Amino acid sequence: MSEGAKGSVLILGATSLIGRATAAAFAREGYDLMLASPGGPELEHVTADVAIRTGAAVVSLELDARDTASHAGFVRRAVEAAGGELSGAVLNFGLGGDAVCAREDMSHAEEILRVNFVGAASVLGHLANYFEQRRRGFIIGVSSVAGDRGRQSNYVYGSAKAGLSAFLQGLRNRLHHAGVTVVTVKPGFIDTRLTYGKVSPKMAAAPERVGAAIVKAVKKRRSVVYVPGYWRLIMMIIKAIPEPVFKRLNL
Ligand SMILES: NC(=O)c1ccc[n+]([C@@H]2O[C@H](COP(=O)([O-])OP(=O)(O)OC[C@H]3O[C@@H](n4cnc5c(N)ncnc54)[C@H](OP(=O)(O)O)[C@@H]3O)[C@@H](O)[C@H]2O)c1
């Protein structure tokens, strides 16, 4: 940890716009940053950019969500790179995929499930063991409103996010007893690569809103946060529609 820093925060899926905005929000709070993604020039570029823009100490690490055998070593390396102690971790990686393709091509459906659920659960499991032993810290999981109810337009991605939300709920219950905060973040439409060409930018919120909401949720030790907040009401209404009616809708 650099001199004067509050601690170190690990961000998985740091090359996404939400990851970058979250990194900037934690840097403003005085944290050092560990940025992780599958690697390559984009990770190098984002690491240099975040360091220049925020002035924080930034380290990059490679992580492939699908390579679950590497996750124990990854968490060990992240702790070492943080100087022996992580303050918290944000699991932000995800794969939107192509919902139409996933209907025909089961290997694509499997890829979506592997990244968003199996890979996420694996790395979260290792992080949970680390933070439980440390008896403080926070874990943020970026899930999605898509996990709140299965819809024909994106149920493969949605079911993976539903699994992730349930996994985080269980972790929150387990780690509460160890003094560790676990927050589930459920963004609605956010203006990133994942929604380009699918959602009008007018309907999508800025990624910075997610970063700000994450930092606030840690401070207030929240459990489940919708971003923007009005998505909580939208999803409450969508979840309240009886299944015999819901199955007839074109959503
Ligand atoms: N945008 C939205 O409207 C929205 C709504 C609800 C939830 N979310 C969630 O928000 C999070 C960030 O998404 P985004 O919208 O910013 O989309 P994005 O730009 O596509 O970002 C996805 C991130 O996940 C990383 N990633 C993809 N496959 C990976 C793998 N196999 N291993 C490790 N990392 C991997 C990507 O790294 P590289 O690009 O470097 O490969 C990138 O950092 C995701 O969990 C997404 O599901 C987004």
The ligand as an SDF file (V2000), in Angstrom:
LIG
                    3D

 48 52  0  0  0  0  0  0  0  0999 V2000
  -24.0930   -1.9590  -19.2480 N   0  0  0  0  0  0  0  0  0  0  0  0
  -25.2300   -2.3250  -18.6680 C   0  0  0  0  0  0  0  0  0  0  0  0
  -26.3370   -1.8450  -19.0150 O   0  0  0  0  0  0  0  0  0  0  0  0
  -25.2200   -3.3120  -17.5290 C   0  0  0  0  0  0  0  0  0  0  0  0
  -26.4310   -3.5750  -16.8930 C   0  0  0  0  0  0  0  0  0  0  0  0
  -26.4580   -4.4850  -15.8370 C   0  0  0  0  0  0  0  0  0  0  0  0
  -25.2740   -5.0920  -15.4310 C   0  0  0  0  0  0  0  0  0  0  0  0
  -24.1050   -4.8250  -16.0800 N   0  0  0  0  0  0  0  0  0  0  0  0
  -22.8920   -5.5100  -15.6090 C   0  0  0  0  0  0  0  0  0  0  0  0
  -21.8760   -4.5630  -15.3920 O   0  0  0  0  0  0  0  0  0  0  0  0
  -20.6070   -5.2120  -15.4990 C   0  0  0  0  0  0  0  0  0  0  0  0
  -19.6890   -4.4070  -16.3970 C   0  0  0  0  0  0  0  0  0  0  0  0
  -20.2000   -4.4800  -17.7140 O   0  0  0  0  0  0  0  0  0  0  0  0
  -20.1280   -3.3310  -18.8170 P   0  0  0  0  0  0  0  0  0  0  0  0
  -21.4920   -2.8940  -19.0960 O   0  0  0  0  0  0  0  0  0  0  0  0
  -19.1340   -2.3060  -18.3970 O   0  0  0  0  0  0  0  0  0  0  0  0
  -19.6620   -4.2120  -20.0540 O   0  0  0  0  0  0  0  0  0  0  0  0
  -18.2840   -4.4590  -20.7990 P   0  0  0  0  0  0  0  0  0  0  0  0
  -17.7250   -3.1910  -21.2940 O   0  0  0  0  0  0  0  0  0  0  0  0
  -18.5450   -5.5320  -21.7940 O   0  0  0  0  0  0  0  0  0  0  0  0
  -17.2900   -4.9920  -19.6650 O   0  0  0  0  0  0  0  0  0  0  0  0
  -17.1400   -6.3280  -19.3350 C   0  0  0  0  0  0  0  0  0  0  0  0
  -15.8860   -6.4900  -18.4770 C   0  0  0  0  0  0  0  0  0  0  0  0
  -15.7580   -7.8800  -18.1510 O   0  0  0  0  0  0  0  0  0  0  0  0
  -14.4560   -8.3110  -18.5620 C   0  0  0  0  0  0  0  0  0  0  0  0
  -14.4990   -9.7060  -18.9810 N   0  0  0  0  0  0  0  0  0  0  0  0
  -15.2020  -10.2380  -20.0150 C   0  0  0  0  0  0  0  0  0  0  0  0
  -14.9330  -11.5610  -20.1110 N   0  0  0  0  0  0  0  0  0  0  0  0
  -14.0730  -11.8550  -19.1020 C   0  0  0  0  0  0  0  0  0  0  0  0
  -13.4230  -13.0410  -18.6690 C   0  0  0  0  0  0  0  0  0  0  0  0
  -13.5760  -14.2160  -19.3070 N   0  0  0  0  0  0  0  0  0  0  0  0
  -12.5960  -12.9730  -17.5980 N   0  0  0  0  0  0  0  0  0  0  0  0
  -12.4030  -11.7980  -16.9360 C   0  0  0  0  0  0  0  0  0  0  0  0
  -12.9530  -10.6460  -17.3080 N   0  0  0  0  0  0  0  0  0  0  0  0
  -13.7860  -10.6690  -18.3690 C   0  0  0  0  0  0  0  0  0  0  0  0
  -14.0620   -7.4030  -19.7100 C   0  0  0  0  0  0  0  0  0  0  0  0
  -12.6560   -7.3990  -19.8930 O   0  0  0  0  0  0  0  0  0  0  0  0
  -11.9910   -7.1460  -21.3650 P   0  0  0  0  0  0  0  0  0  0  0  0
  -12.9330   -6.2780  -22.1060 O   0  0  0  0  0  0  0  0  0  0  0  0
  -10.6850   -6.4770  -21.0580 O   0  0  0  0  0  0  0  0  0  0  0  0
  -11.8480   -8.4810  -21.9970 O   0  0  0  0  0  0  0  0  0  0  0  0
  -14.5940   -6.0690  -19.1880 C   0  0  0  0  0  0  0  0  0  0  0  0
  -13.7120   -5.5270  -18.2460 O   0  0  0  0  0  0  0  0  0  0  0  0
  -20.9040   -6.6340  -16.0170 C   0  0  0  0  0  0  0  0  0  0  0  0
  -20.9210   -7.5480  -14.9510 O   0  0  0  0  0  0  0  0  0  0  0  0
  -22.2990   -6.5020  -16.5990 C   0  0  0  0  0  0  0  0  0  0  0  0
  -22.9870   -7.7260  -16.6140 O   0  0  0  0  0  0  0  0  0  0  0  0
  -24.0460   -3.9430  -17.1160 C   0  0  0  0  0  0  0  0  0  0  0  0
  1  2  1  0
  2  3  2  0
  2  4  1  0
  4  5  1  0
  4 48  2  0
  5  6  2  0
  6  7  1  0
  7  8  2  0
  8  9  1  0
  8 48  1  0
  9 10  1  0
  9 46  1  0
 10 11  1  0
 11 12  1  0
 11 44  1  0
 12 13  1  0
 13 14  1  0
 14 15  2  0
 14 16  1  0
 14 17  1  0
 17 18  1  0
 18 19  2  0
 18 20  1  0
 18 21  1  0
 21 22  1  0
 22 23  1  0
 23 24  1  0
 23 42  1  0
 24 25  1  0
 25 26  1  0
 25 36  1  0
 26 27  1  0
 26 35  1  0
 27 28  2  0
 28 29  1  0
 29 30  1  0
 29 35  2  0
 30 31  1  0
 30 32  2  0
 32 33  1  0
 33 34  2  0
 34 35  1  0
 36 37  1  0
 36 42  1  0
 37 38  1  0
 38 39  2  0
 38 40  1  0
 38 41  1  0
 42 43  1  0
 44 45  1  0
 44 46  1  0
 46 47  1  0
M  CHG  2   8   1  16  -1
M  END
$$$$
